[in-house]
Amino acid sequence: MKCSIYLKLILLFLILPISTSTVYGNPSDTESLKTSFEELKNDLEGISKKTLDLLRQRET
């Protein structure tokens, strides 16, 4: 359970700086913004899956 909380905090700190820089970088370009968020979401899903796999390996 503790791992889940730590993962959420790590992901939050990864999302906030990237999303704010993307929004304030060029707010008029919504298509680019959508693409950036999709790429970010896919990257974070991959990172979280890899992290969970590593945590499971470490526990066994």
Long-range contacts (C-beta under 8 A, 24 or more apart in sequence): 3-52, 3-55, 7-48, 7-51, 7-52, 10-51, 11-44, 11-47, 11-48, 14-44, 14-47, 15-40, 15-44
